[in-house]
Amino acid sequence: MDLLANAQAALSAGNLLLALLGVAAGTIIGALPGLTATMAVAVLVPFTFTMEPAPALIMLGAIYTGAIYGGAYSAVLLNTPGTPSAIATTFDGFPMARRGDGDLAITLACLSSVFGGLVGALALLLLAPPLAEVALAFGPIEYFWLAILGLTLVAALSDGDSWKGVVGACVGLLLSMIGSAVVGGDIRYTLDSEILLGGIDVVPALIGLFCIPVLIDLVASREEHLELQGKVAGFRLGEAIRIALSNKVNLARSSTIGTVIGILPGAGGSIAALVAYSETRRASGNPDSFGKGNPAGIIASESSNNATVGGGFIPTLVLGIPGTPADAVVLGALLVQGIKVGPSLFNEQGAIAYTFIIGLLVATVLMLPVGLVLGRYAYSSIIAVPKTFLVPAIAFLTVIGSYAIHNNIDDVIVMLGTGVIGWVLSRFGFAPAPVVLGLILGPLAEQGFVQAWMIGSATDNLWGMFFGRPISLAIMAMAALTLLYPTFSRLYYERRSRRAIDKPH
């Protein structure tokens, strides 16, 4: 391969312009609640059909990475994740905005997104074949245990009450079972309603659970949505860089988590962000500060979800298996362009593949100036807009975003229904994040469990199927550690505190 020639092609004026336009368009679309990164790529993919393969792929990659970052805007400023990948960004982003640090939160999100995106793209450039083989070793049972590992994160997402987090996750699991079964197609819990036959789609439910309660509270309260404490300081880039450097271990760990989870087909940025957030909170010396405006939470979420962009392209390009839903759209565009994905791609059409990867790196770097400029004006604009105009605008976007997913009014009804459920649960202290986590991981856990059970029964090795595979054992150990660590950590600190009190002075 001639990386120098590929880099020159990626850095041509035309490709740089396409990358810049793609990042800007993706960021704007991702910032609108309900318009996901997948939707951003799908809406704009027809414009690439008349292009040459490499520029088309560069533009699609730029749109994708921009949309993942764009979700942080509404997550920070409105407590509404613009994309599912930004769920964890709301936990500390909105509290920072409420205390007047929204500009700092946006800048931190931008820096973290760029860092995570570069890590993912470099992994795609250097480690695609070996990492794709690891993903290929994952069978149904590994995905089941991976979903169980995800469900153990409820302790970190439940605002200090683990039992309420467990109950919320169970509500999400029950919602995920509505409609036809993942395996077998049995119809369940539809109450004879045609609206529920297709199940509860994640995106309308996410919009409902996160947006509708916020809208109701905004209407019910006379206070302003954000109180500006002092002047908007602009980018606050120097301050954000110092915070990011003090969180360099967090950045590296979260970006690695995002890259690895991105490689696993079907996992995606939302799971990566939640896992990285949980691990960051677990490793912190002050876990109680999370959910109250800790910048480390934003760094973990945004670096990990952007790292899934490069990670997700690894199985897409090497195996033809899309790592994320947006990758499935890109895969379709590849086929239209006549590009044959698979192990032979880097040998037979290596120039196109490497030009695209280097273009993705360039687009990620361009996300820094684009994100900072758009973020500054987004923050000042959101503060300046009166609540009487902001609430109807958000409500309109939630309806449009829900409807545009499948052009189906049923999704709007689902969004409103889950929103009311979310508001009622919030009155009793239940956070929406565990519910969404259960809804996302429910189908993954169910499909993996049923398929593993069928294979184990057919081979008369049920016990070995569930508990005899090395990767499964490693994931189970991680799940046990995630579950038990908070308890052991609390006991350790209580014991140390008692010793300090009993120690004679």
LINVEN-V704014 format. One record per helix or strand of 3 or more residues. SS is the DSSP state (a for helix, b for strand). FROM is the first residue (numbers start at 0). LEN is the number of residues. Records with the same first field share a line. If there is no record, write none. Layout:
SS = FROM-LEN + FROM-LEN
//
This chain:
a = 2-8 + 12-19 + 36-12 + 52-26 + 83-15 + 101-35 + 139-12 + 153-4 + 161-15 + 193-3 + 201-19 + 236-10 + 247-16 + 267-16 + 286-3 + 294-24 + 324-12 + 344-4 + 349-35 + 386-20 + 408-19 + 431-27 + 461-6 + 469-33
//
